[in-house]
Amino acid sequence: MKAATFQALHQPLKLENLADPTPDADQVVVKVGRCGICGSDLHMTEDAAYGCQAGDVLGHEFAGEVVGMGSEVTGLKTGDLVSVIPLISCGHCEHCRKGEVQWCSQFSLQGGGYAEYALTRPNQCIKLGTDVSLADGAIIEPLAVALHGVNLSGMKTGDKVLILGAGPIGLAVAFWARRLGAARVAVQDISSFQEQRAQGMGADVFVVDPENPVASAEAALGGKADIVFECVGMPGLIAQAVDQVKPRGTILLLGLCTKPDTFNSFAMLGKEVRLVTSAFFTVPEYEASLAALNAGAAEPRLLVSGTITLDDTPDVFETLKRRSGECKVLIAP
């Protein structure tokens, strides 16, 4: 099969021909239909903290068709269209039964979507409904990540929400905040590339003011935010969020930052700010994201800004490392 593989830090991906995967007794082979290029994929090829090794096939936001399975697999058949939960787990322990697979002792991350075929496990395969496409299946993961953050934030109907960062996760947070009853939703970024897309996803206002981000966001919201979602992962944004949130408000961290950060804890303590971190999602949140698409929610499809071939992937991947008007690019192997 053809695949785009990691070579080394700061180097482009490389197209290679690899052996077609053969499933073990408890594994499933999925013919990849669509795979999203995630911002974390871009970071993985630039930052040693992620631990990528030469030959790794990235890609954890994918959906496709079941084309093979091991002898112990039940509940699936060839031809089923599935979205793959990229969280590997045993499927049997207490955490897995609750759908909190990230706490499973066998937990690890699924890759492999930048290829024609990928191996996974049956407990990671969520069947797609008749009203959703493979492209829809590839955006369920970022929707679930955003929903998990919104749930952990404790957002209530009528809250004022400020989202820092207009990438796919920030825009997905805007979708859920609007859908779950936020009174006003503001998305703040350093450029206006995604303004129209953010408004289509549920934002009331889009704020661009690098010189005075605190005052401009407050003016846009009509006051300080009840909840600030940090969806960028850059040093300095926690400190900014402390200034932007109301007393006893919440800062929810969704952005992945591998660099040390500092903020004034005295300012945070003085306002009794609640700082919450969010990673991954639960299986019920993944299913709820698919259910929203099945129920006809069209807004999440605005995340997709383009679809490319596997042959195009190495070049497009490099261009996405530079800020552009693209949002979620899907690979169609």
C-alpha distance (Angstrom), angle and dihedral (degrees) to the residues before:
residue distance angle dihedral
M1 . . .
K2 3.78 . .
A3 3.82 118.7 .
A4 3.81 140.1 167.9
T5 3.80 106.2 -127.0
F6 3.80 135.6 -165.7
Q7 3.81 113.2 -112.3
A8 3.80 107.7 176.3
L9 3.78 141.0 -39.3
H10 3.81 113.7 -64.0
Q11 3.82 91.2 11.0
P12 3.83 127.2 112.8
L13 3.76 120.9 -104.6
K14 3.80 115.3 -99.2
L15 3.79 129.8 -136.8
E16 3.80 109.9 -126.9
N17 3.77 139.0 168.7
L18 3.79 110.4 -120.8
A19 3.78 132.2 180.0
D20 3.80 114.3 -86.7
P21 3.82 108.8 -103.3
T22 3.80 119.5 -102.0
P23 3.80 115.1 -154.6
D24 3.79 124.9 -127.8
A25 3.79 116.5 -135.4
D26 3.81 92.5 -82.7
Q27 3.81 99.1 38.6
V28 3.79 136.7 95.0
V29 3.81 129.1 -147.9
V30 3.80 113.8 -140.8
K31 3.79 123.3 -165.8
V32 3.80 99.9 -139.3
G33 3.79 112.3 -123.3
R34 3.79 99.9 172.4
C35 3.80 133.2 0.5
G36 3.79 125.8 -175.6
I37 3.79 122.8 -136.0
C38 3.80 104.0 -128.1
G39 3.78 125.6 -155.9
S40 3.80 88.3 -123.4
D41 3.82 88.5 59.1
L42 3.79 88.5 58.0
H43 3.82 90.8 49.2
M44 3.82 91.6 47.7
T45 3.80 91.1 63.7
E46 3.80 92.4 50.4
D47 3.83 105.3 37.1
A48 3.82 124.8 61.2
A49 3.82 90.3 -153.4
Y50 3.81 89.8 82.0
G51 3.80 93.3 59.7
C52 3.81 100.5 -135.6
Q53 3.80 115.6 175.9
A54 3.79 129.4 -152.5
G55 3.78 110.1 -86.9
D56 3.81 95.8 26.5
V57 3.80 115.8 143.0
L58 3.79 109.2 -140.8
G59 3.77 126.7 -157.9
H60 3.81 124.2 104.3
E61 3.82 101.7 170.7
F62 3.76 102.0 77.3
A63 3.77 145.7 132.7
G64 3.76 131.5 -174.5
E65 3.78 149.7 132.8
V66 3.79 125.8 -57.5
V67 3.81 105.9 -120.2
G68 3.79 102.4 162.6
M69 3.79 142.5 11.3
G70 3.77 143.1 180.0
S71 3.77 125.7 -102.5
E72 3.81 94.8 -100.2
V73 3.81 96.8 52.4
T74 3.79 116.9 113.3
G75 3.78 134.1 176.3
L76 3.79 95.2 39.5
K77 3.79 135.6 79.8
T78 3.77 134.6 -170.4
G79 3.77 110.7 -82.7
D80 3.80 95.4 35.5
L81 3.80 113.1 135.4
V82 3.80 111.2 -136.7
S83 3.76 143.0 175.0
V84 3.79 110.9 -137.7
I85 3.80 120.0 -132.7
P86 3.82 102.0 -140.8
L87 3.81 94.6 -145.0
I88 3.80 112.3 99.2
S89 3.80 114.2 -148.1
C90 3.79 140.4 152.3
G91 3.81 93.9 -104.4
H92 3.81 93.5 -142.3
C93 3.82 111.8 67.2
E94 3.80 125.6 94.2
H95 3.82 92.1 -96.1
C96 3.79 91.9 51.1
R97 3.80 91.9 47.9
K98 3.80 88.5 55.1
G99 3.79 91.4 48.0
E100 3.83 91.6 -115.6
V101 3.78 92.4 121.5
Q102 3.81 95.0 159.3
W103 3.82 88.5 77.1
C104 3.81 94.4 52.7
S105 3.82 113.8 120.2
Q106 3.82 88.6 -127.4
F107 3.81 93.7 50.1
S108 3.79 119.0 142.2
L109 3.80 136.8 140.9
Q110 3.79 125.1 -88.3
G111 3.78 120.3 -134.4
G112 3.77 132.5 160.5
G113 3.79 102.3 103.0
Y114 3.81 95.7 119.3
A115 3.79 89.3 77.7
E116 3.77 142.2 69.2
Y117 3.82 92.3 -104.6
A118 3.81 135.0 21.8
L119 3.80 135.7 -169.5
T120 3.80 119.8 -130.9
R121 3.80 141.1 148.2
P122 3.80 128.0 -95.4
N123 3.81 93.9 -119.0
Q124 3.81 87.6 60.5
C125 3.80 94.6 54.3
I126 3.80 116.4 95.1
K127 3.79 112.9 -171.3
L128 3.78 115.3 -125.5
G129 3.78 120.5 -126.7
T130 3.77 123.4 -121.5
D131 3.81 92.5 -103.5
V132 3.80 97.7 56.4
S133 3.79 130.5 74.6
L134 3.79 133.2 -142.0
A135 3.79 86.9 -101.6
D136 3.80 88.3 56.9
G137 3.78 88.8 49.8
A138 3.79 90.2 56.4
I139 3.82 94.2 56.2
I140 3.80 96.9 49.5
E141 3.81 92.4 88.8
P142 3.83 96.9 59.5
L143 3.80 89.2 42.8
A144 3.81 89.6 53.9
V145 3.81 92.2 47.3
A146 3.80 89.5 53.5
L147 3.80 93.6 45.4
H148 3.80 90.7 51.7
G149 3.80 89.5 54.1
V150 3.79 92.8 48.4
N151 3.80 90.8 49.0
L152 3.81 92.8 49.1
S153 3.81 91.2 48.3
G154 3.81 91.6 63.8
M155 3.79 91.0 -131.9
K156 3.79 112.5 -174.2
T157 3.78 132.3 -158.0
G158 3.79 108.1 -83.6
D159 3.82 97.1 27.0
K160 3.79 122.7 141.3
V161 3.80 109.0 -125.6
L162 3.80 129.0 -161.5
I163 3.80 118.7 -168.8
L164 3.80 118.7 -163.5
G165 3.79 109.5 -152.7
A166 3.81 130.9 30.4
G167 3.79 97.8 -139.9
P168 3.80 121.4 120.7
I169 3.82 94.0 -79.4
G170 3.80 93.8 48.4
L171 3.79 90.9 48.1
A172 3.81 91.1 47.6
V173 3.81 88.7 52.4
A174 3.80 88.1 53.7
F175 3.81 89.0 53.5
W176 3.79 93.7 52.0
A177 3.80 94.9 41.0
R178 3.81 90.5 54.8
R179 3.81 92.8 42.1
L180 3.82 92.6 49.4
G181 3.78 96.6 49.4
A182 3.79 112.3 -89.4
A183 3.80 110.8 165.9
R184 3.80 94.5 -142.7
V185 3.79 131.4 7.4
A186 3.79 123.9 -163.1
V187 3.81 125.0 -175.8
Q188 3.79 116.4 -159.6
D189 3.79 125.9 -164.2
I190 3.79 139.6 153.2
S191 3.81 93.0 -113.6
S192 3.78 136.2 34.3
F193 3.85 97.2 -127.9
Q194 3.79 94.5 115.0
E195 3.80 100.7 35.0
Q196 3.80 96.7 112.3
R197 3.79 92.1 42.7
A198 3.83 91.6 49.5
Q199 3.78 92.2 52.3
G200 3.80 89.9 48.8
M201 3.78 89.4 52.2
G202 3.80 93.6 53.8
A203 3.80 109.7 -80.4
D204 3.80 117.0 139.7
V205 3.77 92.9 -158.8
F206 3.81 139.3 12.0
V207 3.80 117.4 -146.0
V208 3.80 125.7 -157.0
D209 3.80 114.4 172.7
P210 3.83 114.7 126.7
E211 3.80 90.8 173.9
N212 3.80 97.0 56.6
P213 3.80 109.4 10.7
V214 3.81 96.3 157.4
A215 3.81 98.3 54.7
S216 3.79 94.1 40.3
A217 3.81 93.6 51.9
E218 3.79 91.3 47.2
A219 3.79 90.7 51.7
A220 3.80 91.0 48.8
L221 3.80 93.0 50.9
G222 3.80 96.7 39.5
G223 3.79 90.4 -120.1
K224 3.77 140.0 0.0
A225 3.78 118.8 -41.8
D226 3.78 123.9 -97.4
I227 3.80 87.2 -148.4
V228 3.81 130.8 18.0
F229 3.81 116.2 -161.9
E230 3.80 112.0 -156.9
C231 3.82 103.7 -154.3
V232 3.80 101.4 163.3
G233 3.80 108.7 66.7
M234 3.81 100.2 -141.8
P235 3.80 127.6 136.8
G236 3.79 112.7 -100.6
L237 3.79 98.2 34.3
I238 3.81 95.8 96.0
A239 3.79 88.5 56.3
Q240 3.80 90.2 48.3
A241 3.80 90.8 48.6
V242 3.82 90.6 53.3
D243 3.81 87.9 59.8
Q244 3.80 92.0 45.9
V245 3.80 100.5 48.8
K246 3.79 125.0 81.5
P247 3.82 123.0 -115.1
R248 3.81 108.7 -73.7
G249 3.77 89.1 11.8
T250 3.81 126.7 135.9
I251 3.79 133.4 -109.8
L252 3.80 111.8 -160.3
L253 3.81 116.6 -163.4
L254 3.80 116.0 -147.6
G255 3.80 99.6 146.1
L256 3.81 115.9 99.2
C257 3.80 109.6 -127.1
T258 3.82 118.8 176.3
K259 3.81 93.7 177.6
P260 3.81 125.4 86.8
D261 3.79 114.0 -96.5
T262 3.78 133.6 -165.5
F263 3.78 132.9 -157.6
N264 3.78 137.2 167.8
S265 3.79 104.6 -93.7
F266 3.81 89.9 -173.3
A267 3.81 89.8 62.8
M268 3.80 89.5 48.3
L269 3.80 93.0 47.7
G270 3.78 91.7 47.0
K271 3.81 89.8 58.9
E272 3.83 94.8 36.9
V273 3.78 89.0 -127.1
R274 3.80 118.1 -175.4
L275 3.83 113.1 -135.4
V276 3.82 113.8 -160.5
T277 3.80 129.1 179.9
S278 3.79 124.8 -150.6
A279 3.79 130.8 -165.0
F280 3.78 132.4 167.3
F281 3.84 119.1 -18.9
T282 3.79 141.7 -112.8
V283 3.79 125.1 -94.2
P284 3.85 90.7 -113.5
E285 3.82 88.6 55.1
Y286 3.80 90.0 50.9
E287 3.80 89.4 50.5
A288 3.81 91.0 46.4
S289 3.80 89.7 54.4
L290 3.79 91.0 52.6
A291 3.82 89.5 45.5
A292 3.82 90.5 55.7
L293 3.80 89.9 55.6
N294 3.79 91.4 44.3
A295 3.81 88.7 52.3
G296 3.78 90.7 57.2
A297 3.80 104.9 -95.3
A298 3.79 103.6 160.6
E299 3.81 100.0 178.0
P300 3.84 97.3 83.0
R301 3.79 90.4 60.0
L302 3.81 87.2 67.8
L303 3.81 87.0 73.5
V304 3.80 90.5 74.7
S305 3.79 110.3 87.0
G306 3.79 99.2 168.4
T307 3.79 147.9 -9.1
I308 3.80 123.7 -136.5
T309 3.80 138.7 -179.1
L310 3.78 124.8 -107.2
D311 3.81 88.2 -110.1
D312 3.80 89.5 59.2
T313 3.79 94.4 47.9
P314 3.84 102.2 92.5
D315 3.81 93.4 51.5
V316 3.80 96.2 41.7
F317 3.80 90.6 45.5
E318 3.81 89.7 58.8
T319 3.80 93.1 48.1
L320 3.81 90.5 52.3
K321 3.80 89.7 61.2
R322 3.79 85.8 70.6
R323 3.79 115.6 67.6
S324 3.80 111.6 -100.2
G325 3.77 142.7 150.0
E326 3.82 92.1 -86.6
C327 3.78 119.4 110.8
K328 3.81 118.2 176.3
V329 3.79 113.0 1.3
L330 3.79 115.8 -165.5
I331 3.78 126.2 -152.9
A332 3.82 117.0 -141.3
P333 3.82 104.4 -162.7
